[in-house]
Amino acid sequence: MKVAFLGATKGMGRALARLMAERGDELFLLGRDLPDLERSARDLEVRAGKGRYGTAACDLEKPDGFAPALDAAEAALGGLDAVVVSAGLFATQDRLEEDVELARRVVTADFANTVVFCEHARKRLLARGGGTLCVFSSVAGERGRKPVVLYGAAKAGLTRYLEGLDHKFRGRGLRTVCVKPGFVKTSMTDGLPVPPFAGEPEAVARRVLRAIDRGQPVVYAPGMWRWIMLVIRSLPRFVMRKIEF
Ligand SMILES: NC(=O)c1ccc[n+]([C@@H]2O[C@H](COP(=O)([O-])OP(=O)(O)OC[C@H]3O[C@@H](n4cnc5c(N)ncnc54)[C@H](OP(=O)(O)O)[C@@H]3O)[C@@H](O)[C@H]2O)c1
């Protein structure tokens, strides 16, 4: 599979890119830090044991660079079978409430700019008759919740967009995979209190890769979060106002 990958330098993205490289997928890495991207590409080449992985600059906060970055990936790979987006910004609700500019950046990057990146990816995949668009959203988008009011709102918008894409374009060969991680131990959650059912990036990556291969439209990871969120979605508003979850 020929894959353009935004966000493979850390966390769940890195774990997923490693699994893909190990089984022989051809990757082209996109990200904002070129030296870091190069290091990740060399690491993946060692794991793959063959080939050379290209890189191009792509900052989720700079949408003008999205089309050129995907063009570079397409040209280097000789086509695209899949695009993966695991890049995302996070900040705690306390920080976001204090700093409106940071809130603007997080909401813009995680919703508007991710959607714009996906639109560029969608057009390229559909032009080739389809493919897979796998995007990391979050369980934070399932319900309006006190600890993730702003981040969760951005991910809610992203989840709905991916659902709409799946409904509209699956028949034309676009397989949209929306990943909804629960709490996973990565650099993003470093320093936060670890709740029960926290996941490891490697286990999440295995689950996501299975979903990509099956073209599963939604995947919760770790799997337990599917049931946790089923309960949370069914709680009445007066209960949500009382609890701190
Ligand atoms: N960890 C969790 O508990 C959790 C839960 C729910 C959803 N998620 C979502 O899952 C995805 C992966 O999270 P993670 O925990 O694996 O995060 P992570 O370890 O912090 O990795 C985030 C990745 O995004 C990249 N990135 C950040 N800002 C970027 C920008 N402006 N432009 C381009 N790339 C950028 C980072 O690249 P750099 O190396 O340049 O920083 C890194 O590769 C995110 O969308 C996150 O919102 C995570």
The ligand as an SDF file (V2000), in Angstrom:
LIG
                    3D

 48 52  0  0  0  0  0  0  0  0999 V2000
   -3.2700   10.3350   23.3400 N   0  0  0  0  0  0  0  0  0  0  0  0
   -4.5670   10.3330   23.5700 C   0  0  0  0  0  0  0  0  0  0  0  0
   -5.0160    9.9870   24.6670 O   0  0  0  0  0  0  0  0  0  0  0  0
   -5.5420   10.7350   22.4950 C   0  0  0  0  0  0  0  0  0  0  0  0
   -6.9100   10.5780   22.7710 C   0  0  0  0  0  0  0  0  0  0  0  0
   -7.8420   10.9130   21.8070 C   0  0  0  0  0  0  0  0  0  0  0  0
   -7.4300   11.3820   20.5730 C   0  0  0  0  0  0  0  0  0  0  0  0
   -6.0920   11.5460   20.3210 N   0  0  0  0  0  0  0  0  0  0  0  0
   -5.7440   12.0350   18.9810 C   0  0  0  0  0  0  0  0  0  0  0  0
   -4.9320   11.0540   18.3460 O   0  0  0  0  0  0  0  0  0  0  0  0
   -3.9790   11.6950   17.4910 C   0  0  0  0  0  0  0  0  0  0  0  0
   -2.5780   11.2300   17.8580 C   0  0  0  0  0  0  0  0  0  0  0  0
   -2.3240   11.5910   19.2000 O   0  0  0  0  0  0  0  0  0  0  0  0
   -1.0250   11.1250   19.9980 P   0  0  0  0  0  0  0  0  0  0  0  0
   -1.4380   10.9780   21.4030 O   0  0  0  0  0  0  0  0  0  0  0  0
   -0.3520   10.0160   19.2880 O   0  0  0  0  0  0  0  0  0  0  0  0
   -0.1810   12.4830   19.8960 O   0  0  0  0  0  0  0  0  0  0  0  0
    1.3920   12.8070   19.9640 P   0  0  0  0  0  0  0  0  0  0  0  0
    2.1700   11.6920   20.5320 O   0  0  0  0  0  0  0  0  0  0  0  0
    1.4750   14.1520   20.6240 O   0  0  0  0  0  0  0  0  0  0  0  0
    1.7420   12.9660   18.4080 O   0  0  0  0  0  0  0  0  0  0  0  0
    1.1210   13.9710   17.6990 C   0  0  0  0  0  0  0  0  0  0  0  0
    1.6730   14.0180   16.2940 C   0  0  0  0  0  0  0  0  0  0  0  0
    1.0840   15.1630   15.6620 O   0  0  0  0  0  0  0  0  0  0  0  0
    2.1160   15.9360   15.0990 C   0  0  0  0  0  0  0  0  0  0  0  0
    1.7680   17.3430   15.0720 N   0  0  0  0  0  0  0  0  0  0  0  0
    1.3930   18.1230   16.1120 C   0  0  0  0  0  0  0  0  0  0  0  0
    1.1700   19.3620   15.6930 N   0  0  0  0  0  0  0  0  0  0  0  0
    1.4110   19.3730   14.3580 C   0  0  0  0  0  0  0  0  0  0  0  0
    1.3550   20.3740   13.3540 C   0  0  0  0  0  0  0  0  0  0  0  0
    1.0100   21.6450   13.6390 N   0  0  0  0  0  0  0  0  0  0  0  0
    1.6610   20.0360   12.0880 N   0  0  0  0  0  0  0  0  0  0  0  0
    2.0060   18.7710   11.7760 C   0  0  0  0  0  0  0  0  0  0  0  0
    2.0920   17.7780   12.6860 N   0  0  0  0  0  0  0  0  0  0  0  0
    1.7970   18.0870   13.9650 C   0  0  0  0  0  0  0  0  0  0  0  0
    3.3210   15.6980   15.9800 C   0  0  0  0  0  0  0  0  0  0  0  0
    4.4720   16.0610   15.2830 O   0  0  0  0  0  0  0  0  0  0  0  0
    5.7310   16.7920   16.0050 P   0  0  0  0  0  0  0  0  0  0  0  0
    6.7430   15.6950   16.1590 O   0  0  0  0  0  0  0  0  0  0  0  0
    6.1150   17.8410   15.0150 O   0  0  0  0  0  0  0  0  0  0  0  0
    5.2660   17.3450   17.2970 O   0  0  0  0  0  0  0  0  0  0  0  0
    3.1810   14.2010   16.2500 C   0  0  0  0  0  0  0  0  0  0  0  0
    3.7230   13.4580   15.1820 O   0  0  0  0  0  0  0  0  0  0  0  0
   -4.2260   13.2010   17.6460 C   0  0  0  0  0  0  0  0  0  0  0  0
   -5.0880   13.6320   16.6360 O   0  0  0  0  0  0  0  0  0  0  0  0
   -4.9200   13.3180   18.9820 C   0  0  0  0  0  0  0  0  0  0  0  0
   -5.7480   14.4640   19.0560 O   0  0  0  0  0  0  0  0  0  0  0  0
   -5.1450   11.2430   21.2550 C   0  0  0  0  0  0  0  0  0  0  0  0
  1  2  1  0
  2  3  2  0
  2  4  1  0
  4  5  1  0
  4 48  2  0
  5  6  2  0
  6  7  1  0
  7  8  2  0
  8  9  1  0
  8 48  1  0
  9 10  1  0
  9 46  1  0
 10 11  1  0
 11 12  1  0
 11 44  1  0
 12 13  1  0
 13 14  1  0
 14 15  2  0
 14 16  1  0
 14 17  1  0
 17 18  1  0
 18 19  2  0
 18 20  1  0
 18 21  1  0
 21 22  1  0
 22 23  1  0
 23 24  1  0
 23 42  1  0
 24 25  1  0
 25 26  1  0
 25 36  1  0
 26 27  1  0
 26 35  1  0
 27 28  2  0
 28 29  1  0
 29 30  1  0
 29 35  2  0
 30 31  1  0
 30 32  2  0
 32 33  1  0
 33 34  2  0
 34 35  1  0
 36 37  1  0
 36 42  1  0
 37 38  1  0
 38 39  2  0
 38 40  1  0
 38 41  1  0
 42 43  1  0
 44 45  1  0
 44 46  1  0
 46 47  1  0
M  CHG  2   8   1  16  -1
M  END
$$$$
